[in-house]
Amino acid sequence: QVQLAESGGGLVQPGGSLNLSCAASGRSFAVYAMGWYRQAPGKERELVAIIGEGGILNYADSVKGRFTISRNKARNTVFLRMNNLKPEDTAVYYCYLNQRVGVNWGQGTQVTVSS
């Protein structure tokens, strides 16, 4: 089974930046989409950014212009560059992989934006 390992989370002040990465390992199949979701305490998990079939990029309205998603296909790795972070961005960020055989989730990495 494919495993996803996230890294890059941490504590940052408002206006700061972080770069998240997620590497997929294990047996691989056709990839339909790869990206990032996030979940704050007491709230539902929400889509942040994804790269879909054909390389189509989609961002949540709240992060457009601030976050950038990219992917290294050869290394099965997806990145999320987060600029101008806001307290509202505080959440656990989860890597997401949708393959022919199903969906996989990373264990999550904490991002905290606070003064």
N, C-alpha and C positions, 0 to 999 in steps of 0.2 A: 504494500500500500504506500502511496505517496505521502510524505511528511513535509510540512511547511515550517520553516524556522524564521521568525521575525527578529529584527534587531534594530537599534537606533533610538528607541524611546528614552525618555528622561524628563527632567524638570527644566523648564525654560521660562524666562520672563516674557510678558506680552511684547510683541514685536520681534521676538527672536525667531530662530529657525532650527529645524531638525530635519534629518534625512533618515527615512526608514527603508529597510531592505528586507526582502523575503526570498529565501532560496528554497526551491523544491527539490527533494531528493527521493530516491526510490524508483520503482517502476513507473514509467510515464506512458501516457496515452495522448490521443489527439486533444489539444487544448482549445476550448471554446472561449474562455475568458479568464483573466487573472487581474486581481486588483486588491482594494482595501475597503473594509468596513470599519466602523467604530461603534462603541457602546459606552455611554455614560451610566453611572449608577442609577438604577430605577427607571431607565429609559430603554427603548427598543434599539436593537442594532440597526444602523443605517448605512447606506452606501456612501462612500467617500469618493472613490474614483476607480474606474475599471478600464481595462483594455480588452475589447471584445473581438469577435471574429472579424478578420479583415483589418485589424489594427484600429478599429474605431475607438475613440476616447470619449468617456463620459465622466463628468464631474458633478458633484452636488453643488447646487447654487451657492451654498454658503462658503465654498472653498474655491470657487472659480476666480482666477487671477492671483491666487495665493499659493495653491498647491499644484504640483506637476507630477504626473505619473509617467513612468518609462519602464521599458522591459528589455532585458538581455535574453533573447531567445536561446542562444547557444548555451547559456548557463542556467536556464530556467529560473531566472531571478527577476523580480519586479521591485521597483523603487518608488518611493513617494517623497518628493522634496516639498517641505512645508515651510513657507515663508510668512512673515507678518502674523505669527501665531496669536490667537486670542484666547482668553479664558474659556470661551465657549467650545474651543477645540479639545479641551480636557476630556479624555476618554481612554479606554483600552482599544487599541487599533489591532484589527485582525486581518491577516492575509487570507485571501480568497482565491480558490482555484476551481474552475469548472472544466472538467474533462469529459470525454466520451463516456467514461464509466461512472461519473458522479461528481459530487462536490466535496472538497476538502477545506478545512479551516486550520489556520495556525493557532497556537496557544494564546496569542495576544501579547502586545507590548504596551506598557503604560506611557501615556503622554500627559504631562501635567503642565499647564500654563498658568503661572501665578507670580505675583510680585513678592 
